[in-house]
Amino acid sequence: MSSKNFLLSTIVLASFFGVLGLAIIDVQVRPIFLDLAKFIVGAYVGYWIPSPRQ
């Protein structure tokens, strides 16, 4: 695994767990934090999907 991929994975995991922690703490805005967590995971998965060759 290259250093770029390791750094991206570390940032994604830290962001994901940070957002989930905030969602647990603040009940009133929990849906917003959970949507943000879904966006983080979707962006990370999208990064790993190879683009079609033209």
HELIX and SHEET records of a PDB file:
HELIX    1   1 SER A    3  ILE A   25  1                                  23    
HELIX    2   2 ARG A   30  TRP A   48  1                                  19    
END                                                                             
